[in-house]
Amino acid sequence: MNLQFILGNFALILFVAMVLTGIIWCLDVFWFARQRRAAADAALAAFDARNAKLSAEGIKVDNTSRDAIAAGILRQPTWIEYSGSFFPVIALVFILRSFLYEPFKIPSGSMVPTLMIGDLILVNKFTYGIRLPVLNQKIIDVNDPQRGDVMVFKYPEDMTQDYIKRVVGVPGDKITYANKRLSVNGKELGYAALDDYLDDEKLVYHKQFTETLSEPPHRILNEPGKLTYNPEQVKAFPQHEACTYSTDQFTCVVPPGNYFMMGDNRDNSADSRYWGFVPNKNIVGKAFFVWMNFSSLKRIGSIH
């Protein structure tokens, strides 16, 4: 069992742990504790009867051990004690991360400059609807993802992996990416050049722009010399027929119930250009806050 498996199935592992500790806690409250109480009462009754007999015979008795006998019998076994202690903690964590907020760590640079490697973020689990834990089945509609949202979702090719990208297209949108410029439903987005961005790891500069997909605008990076997309990396994903690819551009019509996702680090992101659309069932939540980055405390703040 590797780390990726544990992280990818953490909700299931947490659910199983909650159920097991909860069953043990309930059994103790409604069965084991009563058995211990009955055994303690029987032992104390026998103790009192023996002492009464000895007293009647004029023998001095010592009652100081009576409380120790009761405490020894009533004491919870270690496995029950630990289960009972962990159950409320596990249950609270499970409820919080399943229905309210879930923490994630950014592992790659596909969303630079919006999100950096090592950013610890919070994801709102209810803004896109209430879903059943583990099954990820929506039971209550709240809001739908909007263009410009930074969204966490299950990678369509491996549901144990969580990906994070920006929503570029919603159901019904016609997305065109040509010469590293996005158009949505035939209208090209607004772009404004910024100072070049220095990649501290590779020690290279990237072209940096603001892109007005929604308000407020967000920053994106382009790497000079790279193509709009790499044709060799395009896969035969589901509903591939909704996309057409040419030399330096592509156009996709987003199918119903799906979303088109792209990273802000456009030339260094494996996204919907290559592996296709994200179904609604894969949605995890909306990223909204960086709560820590141990390399730079300045990173703490809202995500746009």
Secondary structure, 3 states (H helix, E strand, C coil): CCHHHHHHCHHHHHHHHHHHHHHHHHHHHHHHHHHHHHHHHHHHHHHHHHHHHHHHCCCCCCCCCHHHHHHHHHCCCHHHHHHHHHHHHHHHHHHHHHHHEEEEECCCCCCCCCCCCCCEEEEECCCCCEECCCCCCEEECCCCCCCCCEEEEECCCCCCCEEEEEEEECCCCEEEEECCEEEECCEECEEEEEEEEEECCCCEEEEEEEEECCCCCEEEEECCCCCCCCHHHCCCCCCHHHEEECCCEEEEECCCCEEEEECCEHHHCCCHHHHCCEEHHHEEEEEEEEEECCCCHHHCEECC
